[in-house]
């Protein structure tokens, strides 16, 4: 579930990046890369866990699926927080420069 949630977030961020004319202003490429990096990490986790458990990997209990889902949502939220911090530091529209220059 973690892999699925992060891949959905990565696809959504990429579509928004591609469709938005202000992609450089809002650093949407950075958000896409954050989610694609997380997706790649969870893909490798899936590969190694599947190699260890084989078909038993798909017989998970509901509690394990719920934990994986919550972890996926937490990863997406943490990616958004990291992107917002980067956006605030870069200050693309100069909002903080205007406020502190006075």
C-alpha positions as CSV (number, residue, x, y, z in Angstrom):
1,X,0.0,0.0,0.0
2,X,2.9,2.4,0.7
3,X,4.2,1.9,-2.8
4,X,0.8,2.4,-4.3
5,X,0.1,5.6,-2.4
6,X,3.5,7.2,-3.2
7,X,3.2,6.3,-6.9
8,X,-0.3,7.9,-7.0
9,X,1.2,11.0,-5.3
10,X,4.1,11.0,-7.8
11,X,1.8,10.7,-10.8
12,X,-0.4,13.5,-9.5
13,X,2.5,15.8,-8.8
14,X,3.9,15.1,-12.2
15,X,0.6,15.8,-13.9
16,X,0.3,19.1,-12.0
17,X,3.9,20.0,-12.9
18,X,3.3,19.3,-16.5
19,X,0.0,21.1,-16.7
20,X,1.0,24.2,-14.8
21,X,2.6,27.2,-16.5
22,X,4.2,28.4,-13.3
23,X,6.1,25.1,-12.7
24,X,9.4,26.9,-12.1
25,X,7.9,29.5,-9.8
26,X,6.3,27.0,-7.4
27,X,9.2,24.4,-7.8
28,X,6.7,21.7,-8.7
29,X,9.5,19.6,-10.3
30,X,11.1,19.3,-6.8
31,X,7.8,18.0,-5.5
32,X,7.6,15.4,-8.3
33,X,11.2,14.3,-7.6
34,X,10.5,13.9,-3.9
35,X,7.6,11.6,-4.6
36,X,9.3,9.7,-7.4
37,X,12.3,9.1,-5.1
38,X,10.0,7.8,-2.4
39,X,8.3,5.6,-4.9
40,X,11.6,4.2,-6.0
41,X,12.6,3.5,-2.4
42,X,9.3,1.6,-1.8
43,X,9.7,-0.3,-5.0
44,X,13.1,-1.6,-3.8
45,X,11.5,-2.5,-0.5
46,X,8.8,-4.4,-2.3
47,X,11.3,-6.3,-4.4
48,X,13.4,-7.4,-1.5
49,X,10.4,-8.3,0.7
50,X,8.8,-10.3,-2.1
51,X,12.1,-12.1,-2.8
52,X,12.1,-13.1,0.9
53,X,8.5,-14.0,1.4
54,X,7.4,-15.1,-2.2
55,X,3.6,-15.6,-2.5
56,X,3.2,-15.2,1.3
57,X,3.7,-11.5,0.7
58,X,0.2,-11.2,-0.7
59,X,-1.4,-12.8,2.3
60,X,-1.2,-9.9,4.7
61,X,-3.5,-9.3,7.6
62,X,-5.8,-6.2,7.7
63,X,-3.7,-4.6,10.4
64,X,-0.5,-4.8,8.3
65,X,-2.4,-3.3,5.3
66,X,-3.7,-0.5,7.5
67,X,-0.2,0.2,8.9
68,X,1.3,0.3,5.4
69,X,-1.5,2.7,4.3
70,X,-0.8,5.0,7.2
71,X,2.9,5.0,6.5
72,X,2.1,5.9,2.8
73,X,0.0,8.8,3.9
74,X,2.7,9.9,6.3
75,X,5.3,9.8,3.6
76,X,3.2,11.9,1.3
77,X,2.5,14.4,4.0
78,X,6.2,14.6,4.9
79,X,7.0,15.1,1.2
80,X,4.6,18.0,1.2
81,X,6.2,19.5,4.3
82,X,9.6,19.2,2.8
83,X,8.4,20.9,-0.4
84,X,6.8,23.7,1.5
85,X,10.0,24.3,3.5
86,X,12.0,24.5,0.3
87,X,9.4,26.8,-1.2
88,X,9.5,29.1,1.8
89,X,13.3,29.2,1.8
90,X,13.5,30.0,-1.9
91,X,10.7,32.6,-1.7
92,X,9.9,32.6,-5.4
93,X,7.6,35.6,-5.4
94,X,9.7,37.6,-3.0
95,X,7.0,37.9,-0.3
96,X,9.5,37.6,2.6
97,X,12.0,40.0,1.0
98,X,9.3,42.6,0.7
99,X,8.1,42.2,4.3
100,X,11.6,42.3,5.8
101,X,13.0,45.0,3.6
102,X,10.6,47.6,5.1
